Every structure is written in structure tokens, then in C-alpha cells.
Amino acid sequence: MAASGRRTALDPAAVWGAWAPGLRTHVPDCGHFRPQERPAEVVVALRELLAA
């Protein structure tokens, strides 16, 4: 899983997609520190990753 905020310039799928064909991304509407800005969304994304 690669995560990035919408307000950052990083596109995790573009950067890591070539090295990780099964990459799943989560891009909440926030800046670079997702756990502080969108904690509930981070928890949901991590639970989905760990349940897979």
C-alpha cells in the first residue's frame, strides 16, 4: 500500500507502480501527515490492507 495526501505533489501510483504491480493506493484529501490530518481514513485503509 502506498499513501499520499491530495495536497502533496507525490503520486504514489506513478512513482511505485512499476516496482509494485499489485500496488493499492489511498489518497485522502489532506497534506503530507495523514495520521494527524485524517486518522479515521488511515485506520480504515490499514484495516483493509491487513485483512487482505
N, CA and C atoms as an extended XYZ file, in Angstrom:
156
Properties=species:S:1:pos:R:3:atomname:S:1:resname:S:1:resid:I:1 pbc="F F F"
N         0.845       -1.169        0.000 N   MET     1
C         0.000        0.000        0.000 CA  MET     1
C         0.887        1.228        0.000 C   MET     1
N         0.545        2.198       -0.800 N   ALA     2
C         1.227        3.483       -0.797 CA  ALA     2
C         0.184        4.544       -0.514 C   ALA     2
N         0.497        5.459        0.354 N   ALA     3
C        -0.456        6.507        0.709 CA  ALA     3
C         0.180        7.871        0.504 C   ALA     3
N        -0.639        8.808        0.091 N   SER     4
C        -0.188       10.180       -0.104 CA  SER     4
C        -1.395       11.082        0.036 C   SER     4
N        -1.184       12.309        0.452 N   GLY     5
C        -2.278       13.268        0.534 CA  GLY     5
C        -2.499       13.962       -0.791 C   GLY     5
N        -3.719       14.371       -1.044 N   ARG     6
C        -4.037       15.064       -2.302 CA  ARG     6
C        -3.316       16.399       -2.421 C   ARG     6
N        -2.955       16.998       -1.299 N   ARG     7
C        -2.304       18.301       -1.336 CA  ARG     7
C        -0.788       18.209       -1.467 C   ARG     7
N        -0.276       17.033       -1.747 N   THR     8
C         1.162       16.870       -1.976 CA  THR     8
C         1.400       16.598       -3.451 C   THR     8
N         2.624       16.798       -3.894 N   ALA     9
C         2.946       16.621       -5.312 CA  ALA     9
C         3.201       15.160       -5.672 C   ALA     9
N         3.343       14.297       -4.681 N   LEU    10
C         3.674       12.897       -4.926 CA  LEU    10
C         2.460       12.107       -5.397 C   LEU    10
N         2.628       11.374       -6.477 N   ASP    11
C         1.604       10.439       -6.950 CA  ASP    11
C         2.170        9.040       -6.728 C   ASP    11
N         1.766        8.355       -5.633 N   PRO    12
C         2.375        7.077       -5.300 CA  PRO    12
C         2.214        6.019       -6.390 C   PRO    12
N         1.110        6.010       -7.083 N   ALA    13
C         0.904        5.021       -8.145 CA  ALA    13
C         1.904        5.228       -9.281 C   ALA    13
N         2.166        6.480       -9.629 N   ALA    14
C         3.119        6.772      -10.699 CA  ALA    14
C         4.552        6.460      -10.274 C   ALA    14
N         4.873        6.756       -9.022 N   VAL    15
C         6.236        6.549       -8.530 CA  VAL    15
C         6.542        5.078       -8.297 C   VAL    15
N         5.653        4.348       -7.630 N   TRP    16
C         5.927        2.978       -7.203 CA  TRP    16
C         5.283        1.902       -8.061 C   TRP    16
N         4.368        2.262       -8.938 N   GLY    17
C         3.627        1.284       -9.728 CA  GLY    17
C         4.484        0.341      -10.553 C   GLY    17
N         5.577        0.829      -11.089 N   ALA    18
C         6.448       -0.021      -11.912 CA  ALA    18
C         7.129       -1.113      -11.087 C   ALA    18
N         7.392       -0.848       -9.827 N   TRP    19
C         8.073       -1.819       -8.965 CA  TRP    19
C         7.104       -2.683       -8.165 C   TRP    19
N         5.854       -2.258       -8.106 N   ALA    20
C         4.867       -2.991       -7.308 CA  ALA    20
C         3.591       -3.159       -8.118 C   ALA    20
N         3.520       -4.185       -8.980 N   PRO    21
C         2.369       -4.352       -9.863 CA  PRO    21
C         1.025       -4.466       -9.129 C   PRO    21
N         1.006       -5.001       -7.923 N   GLY    22
C        -0.244       -5.134       -7.163 CA  GLY    22
C        -0.486       -3.984       -6.208 C   GLY    22
N         0.153       -2.861       -6.455 N   LEU    23
C         0.073       -1.709       -5.568 CA  LEU    23
C        -1.355       -1.211       -5.421 C   LEU    23
N        -1.745       -0.977       -4.186 N   ARG    24
C        -3.017       -0.317       -3.896 CA  ARG    24
C        -2.688        1.031       -3.284 C   ARG    24
N        -3.405        2.052       -3.685 N   THR    25
C        -3.136        3.384       -3.152 CA  THR    25
C        -4.348        3.925       -2.417 C   THR    25
N        -4.071        4.827       -1.500 N   HIS    26
C        -5.118        5.536       -0.770 CA  HIS    26
C        -4.685        6.990       -0.715 C   HIS    26
N        -5.499        7.889       -1.245 N   VAL    27
C        -5.126        9.297       -1.319 CA  VAL    27
C        -6.239       10.146       -0.701 C   VAL    27
N        -6.172       10.375        0.619 N   PRO    28
C        -7.183       11.217        1.255 CA  PRO    28
C        -6.956       12.698        0.931 C   PRO    28
N        -7.943       13.503        1.177 N   ASP    29
C        -7.844       14.940        0.925 CA  ASP    29
C        -7.150       15.596        2.117 C   ASP    29
N        -5.815       15.582        2.085 N   CYS    30
C        -5.037       16.175        3.169 CA  CYS    30
C        -3.632       16.459        2.678 C   CYS    30
N        -2.794       16.918        3.583 N   GLY    31
C        -1.397       17.193        3.263 CA  GLY    31
C        -0.538       15.963        3.443 C   GLY    31
N         0.708       16.166        3.876 N   HIS    32
C         1.661       15.058        3.922 CA  HIS    32
C         1.581       14.212        5.190 C   HIS    32
N         0.961       14.672        6.274 N   PHE    33
C         0.936       13.888        7.511 CA  PHE    33
C        -0.462       13.332        7.749 C   PHE    33
N        -0.774       12.273        7.022 N   ARG    34
C        -2.108       11.690        7.030 CA  ARG    34
C        -2.606       11.232        8.394 C   ARG    34
N        -1.798       10.577        9.229 N   PRO    35
C        -2.321       10.100       10.513 CA  PRO    35
C        -2.853       11.219       11.409 C   PRO    35
N        -2.283       12.396       11.297 N   GLN    36
C        -2.750       13.515       12.113 CA  GLN    36
C        -3.948       14.211       11.468 C   GLN    36
N        -3.924       14.353       10.156 N   GLU    37
C        -4.958       15.106        9.459 CA  GLU    37
C        -6.223       14.295        9.182 C   GLU    37
N        -6.100       12.999        8.914 N   ARG    38
C        -7.233       12.125        8.592 CA  ARG    38
C        -7.073       10.770        9.281 C   ARG    38
N        -7.057       10.745       10.612 N   PRO    39
C        -6.790        9.483       11.315 CA  PRO    39
C        -7.794        8.379       11.007 C   PRO    39
N        -9.063        8.706       10.894 N   ALA    40
C       -10.078        7.668       10.636 CA  ALA    40
C        -9.856        7.011        9.271 C   ALA    40
N        -9.524        7.802        8.251 N   GLU    41
C        -9.283        7.248        6.919 CA  GLU    41
C        -8.041        6.358        6.913 C   GLU    41
N        -7.022        6.741        7.672 N   VAL    42
C        -5.808        5.937        7.753 CA  VAL    42
C        -6.109        4.593        8.411 C   VAL    42
N        -6.895        4.606        9.471 N   VAL    43
C        -7.263        3.365       10.157 CA  VAL    43
C        -8.034        2.436        9.220 C   VAL    43
N        -8.991        2.977        8.485 N   VAL    44
C        -9.768        2.165        7.548 CA  VAL    44
C        -8.852        1.562        6.479 C   VAL    44
N        -7.963        2.372        5.914 N   ALA    45
C        -7.054        1.871        4.873 CA  ALA    45
C        -6.134        0.784        5.405 C   ALA    45
N        -5.620        0.944        6.619 N   LEU    46
C        -4.753       -0.067        7.206 CA  LEU    46
C        -5.505       -1.348        7.520 C   LEU    46
N        -6.720       -1.216        8.014 N   ARG    47
C        -7.528       -2.420        8.290 CA  ARG    47
C        -7.809       -3.200        7.017 C   ARG    47
N        -8.124       -2.493        5.931 N   GLU    48
C        -8.373       -3.157        4.654 CA  GLU    48
C        -7.108       -3.856        4.160 C   GLU    48
N        -5.971       -3.215        4.320 N   LEU    49
C        -4.708       -3.818        3.891 CA  LEU    49
C        -4.408       -5.078        4.709 C   LEU    49
N        -4.544       -4.988        6.019 N   LEU    50
C        -4.225       -6.118        6.871 CA  LEU    50
C        -5.217       -7.257        6.750 C   LEU    50
N        -6.440       -6.962        6.343 N   ALA    51
C        -7.460       -8.003        6.176 CA  ALA    51
C        -7.283       -8.756        4.858 C   ALA    51
N        -6.551       -8.163        3.921 N   ALA    52
C        -6.383       -8.788        2.594 CA  ALA    52
C        -5.448       -9.970        2.644 C   ALA    52
